[in-house]
């Protein structure tokens, strides 16, 4: 008697593409994913586009590839609302978000799909697959590859116990993460609507539900940097400080560390990543340049203290980034901004 494969009825992976007035660049993104050979699913989420023909383009793509592409049309709910709409409809064993102005490298994509296919065939697919990503700086015409060598074992399944210390830039971001879909669902992930920067919640909140990992050292995701209206543009981030603070609050409340992580090394990584988010919130509050920004920063620290006073002390004392972004007094604030400017030039992160 043969037993039916537990994943036989599922697609291998669902790619979700949130689109909001994306007609200018979404074709490149979709075409890059279609170069992948395998039983894939692409869900285009038209998130209330009104200024261009995003909706029409999405429907045209679905008409040309009905076995692969489906479209969700919804009222505008923001990036988080679009990702959650895709997650609810996903039929893939694995799940990956690709923003509509980004793209995937075809060679790396097919290597990744081959590896996912192997995991699925085994009947015990790993929970989180990680690949490199590449910053594509269009203004300067340069690239920066983010790799996880030294932090993660390569080309084999491993657990959090084998994860090393992360170096500069070696955080697991949405660009590098491919989750098993059921892990996301069982983790209780619920991204807020009408909020930018929810990708940080996406790669933080589900982590304690991840038991097995695999690092494939290929340069899969190409992350476009250069549009003036891009969410990671510094001036845009300052204007959306309230949303950055909202994301920080959600992440602080997501897990009580270290016990909420369920693993000592994972707890260390999560605390370091949370510290990075607190650092960003602190710096953009300073860059806001008014009493409003300083008030929001005070309220952030008051909230951390109310949720977990011990976490507040650990973040402020153990992590140099957090300490450097929260130096006291006017001179300290100016020094914090100067340190940020230097780091930005060195690492070119936005």
N, C-alpha and C positions, 0 to 999 in steps of 0.2 A: 504493500500500500504506500503510495507516494503522498507526501504532505505538501499542500500548496504553499508556495513561497509567501511569507507574510507581507511582502511589499509588492506583490505581483501587479496589483491593480493601481499602483501609484506611479506618478511621474518620478523621475530620478531627482529632479530639483525644480523648484519654483523660483524664478527671478521676478521680483516685483520692482516695477519702475514707476515711482511717483512722478506725475507730470502736472505742472502748473504753468500754463503759458509757455510751453517748451517746444513749440513747433520748429524753432530755429535750429535746434540741436538734437532732438529726440531720435531722429532717423539714424544718426551715427551710433547712438547707444544701442538701439534695437538691432540694427544690422550686425553689430559686433557680437551680440549674444547669439544670434541666429547662425553664426559660424560654428557654433558648438555642435558636435555630432553626438546625438543621444536622444533619449526620451525626455525632453525638457518641456517645461511650461513657462510661458512669459505672461505675466499679468500687468497690463498697463492701467494705472489708476489715474484717470483724468480728474484731477482734484479741483473741479469748478473753474476750469480755464474759460476766460471770457475775452481776452485781448487778441487771440490769434486762432488758428485752426487746429489746435492741439486735438480737440475732440474728433474732428474729421480724419486727421492723420491716424489717430489710434484705431478708429473703425476700419480704415483702409488696410492697415497692417493686419488686423484680425481677419479681414475678408480674404487676404492673400495667404494667410497661414492659419486656417481655422482649427487645425489639430494641435497647434502649438500656442497660439496667442488668444487670450481673452481680454476684454476691456471692462473696466468698472467706471461708470460715470457717476460722480457724486457731487453734492454741494461742497464748497471749499471747507476742508477740515484741517488743513495744514499737513506738514510732512508726517507727523505722528499718526494722524487720522488716515492718511493714505497707506502707510505701512500696515496699520492694523486692518484696514479693509482687505489688503492683499493677503495678510496672514489668515484671515477668516476663510478666504476662498481657496487657499493654496492646497494643491493635491500632491505636491512633491514630497519625497522623503526628506529632502534638504531644502533650505530656504535662504535666499540671498537678496539683499536690497541693492539695486544699482540706480543711483541718481541719474536723471535724464540728461545731464550735461557731462556725464562720465562715460567710460566705456571699458570693455574687457579685451585683453590681448588674446587673439585667437589660438595661438600655440599653447599658451598657458591655460586657456580655458579648456581645451581638449585634454590636456594632461590632467587637469583637475577633475573633469567629468569621468575620465577613465578610472581615477582613484575612487571617486564616489560610487561608481558602478561596482567596483570591487568590494567596497564596504557593504553595499546593499546586498550583493550576491552572497555575502557571508552570513546574512541573517542577523548580524549584530552591528549595525552601522554606528560609527563613533558619533559622539554628541556634538563636537565642535571641530571643524576643519579650518585651519588658518593658512593663509597665503600672503605673500608680499603684496604691497601696493606701491604705486609710483605717483609722486606729485608731478603733474605736468604744468610747469610754470609757462604759460603762453606768452606773457609779456617779455620775459628774458629768453624764452626758447630753451630752457634748461629743464632737467629732470632731477628728482631726488628719490631714490629707491629706499623704502623702509623694509628692512629685513629683521628677522627674529633669531638670527644666528647667535649662539651664546646664551640665549634666554630659553629657547625651546629645543628639545630634541628633534632631529630631522628625520622625515621619511619612516616613522614608526609610530604606533599608537603608544600613548603615555598618559599619565595621570598628573594631577596637580602636585603630587609629591616630587615630581621630577622637573618642575619648572624652576628655572634659575632667576636671578635678579634681572630686572628689565633696565636696559640702558636708555639713553636719551632717545625719545621718539618711539620706543618699542612697546607702545601700548596697543592692545588688541582693539582695533576700531571697526566700525561698520564696514569699512573698505576691505578689511582683511578677514572678516568673519563669515563663515558659512555654518549656520546652526542646523542641527536636525530639527525639523519642523515641530515634532511632538515635544521636544525639550522647551521650545518657546511657549507652546500652549500650556504645558503643565507647570511652567514657572509662574504663571499668572501675569505675564507681561501685558501691560495696558498703557500704551503711550498716550500722553495728553494731546488733545486736539488744539489747533491754532497755536502751536508752540514750536519754535525752532530749537535746534541743538538736542533733540530727543534721541539722536543716534548715541549719545553718551549713556542714556538709560538702557537702550537696546543692547549695548555691549557690557553692561554692568549688572543690571538686575537679574538676568537669568543665570549668571555664572555659577551660583551654588547648585544649580540643577544639572550642571555639566559634570560628568564623571570621567569621560574619556575624550582625548584630544589627539589631533594629528596635524603636524606642521609640514606643509608641502612648499618648499622654497622656490616657488615660481612667481614671476612678476605679473600677477593676474589683473589687478584692478588699476585702472588709470584714472587718477583723481585730478580733474580740471581745476586749475587755479588761475583766476585772471579777470572774471567778470566784476564790474563795479557793484552790481546789485547782489553779489554772491553772499550767502549768509555768513561766511567766515571772513569777509572783508571787515577790517577793523572798524571803520565808521559805521557799518551796518550792525556789528555786534554791540557797539556802544548804544545805538538807538534801541536795540532789543535787550537791554540789560535786564528788564523785568522778566523776560523769558529765560535768560541765562540763570537768573536767581530761582525761578520756578523749577527748572531742571535740577539745580543744586539741592533744593529742598526735598524733591522727590527721591533723589539718590541718597541723601542723608537718612531718610525715613525707610528706605528699602530694606536694609539689613542692619542688625546690630552686630557690629564687629568687635572681636574676632569670631565669637561663637556662631553668628548667623551664616558665616561662610562654610562651616562644616569641615574646614581643612586649614591648617596653620599657614601653609604657603599661599593658598588662595586668599586667605584673609589679609596677608601682607601685600599681595598684589592689589586687592580691592582697596585697601586703605591708601596705597600709593596713588591709585587712579582717582579715588575720591579727592585726595589732596590736590591733584592736578586741576580738577574741576573747581575746587574752592579757590585755588590760586588764580585761575582765569576769571572767576567771578570777582575776586578782590581787585585784580588789575583793571578790569573794565569798569568797575565802580570808581576807581581813581581817575581813569581816562574820561569818564563822564564829566568830571570837572566842576561839579556843583555840590552843594550840601545834600541834594537828593541822592547822589551816588554814595556819599559817605554814610548817609542814613541807611541806605539799602545794605551796605556792607556791614554796618553794626547789627542790623536786623538778621542778617545771615548768620553771624556768629552767635547771636542770642538764640536763634533757632537751633543751631548745632548744640549749644549748651543745654537747651531744654530737652532735646532728644537724647543726648548722651554726653554728659560733662566729661567723662573720661576720654571719649573720642576727640572732643575739642582740645583737651590738653595734649593728646598724642599728635594730632595734626599740627598744632602750633609749635610743638617742641621737637618732634622727630624729623619732620620733613623740611629740608632747606628751602624748597620752592615756596611752601606756604609761609614760612618765616620771612623770606625775602620779599614777598608780596604784601606783607602786613607790618612793615616797620612803623614804629609809632611817630607821631608828630609830623609837622609840615616837611621837615628835612627828610624824615624817614619815608614819607609818601613820595617825595620827588626822587629819592634814591630807588624806591621800588619801581617806579616808572622807567627810570634809566636802566635798571637791570633788565626789565622786560624788553626795552628797545634793543639792547645788546643781544639778548637771547633770540629775538626775532630775526635780527640780521644773520646770526650764526646758523639758525636752524630753519629759517624761512618757512614758518608754520602757518602764516596767513598773509 
